[in-house]
Amino acid sequence: MNIINYDHLCYSDEQCLKQANILKRVMFKTVEVKKGRGKKAYVIKEYMYNSEGDDEVREKILNTIKHYETKMETLSKEDNK
């Protein structure tokens, strides 16, 4: 699985999930862009950060969030037993 690794920062799982959600908020920010001219102009939403490798980063962020959410669920289930 392609995830962002927080092991070298000594974060807990909860902190890793929090950081990944902050990254998600930043990378998935959209801006309204006006296309066309005059009456036929229309507005579309594009990502603010939309360069070459940003799609891979977005995928990595989503995988990281999914990974840490499942990890937190399994840890809470083990604690409740």
Helices and strands as residue ranges (DSSP letters): G 7-9, H 13-27, E 30-35, G 38-40, E 42-47, H 54-80
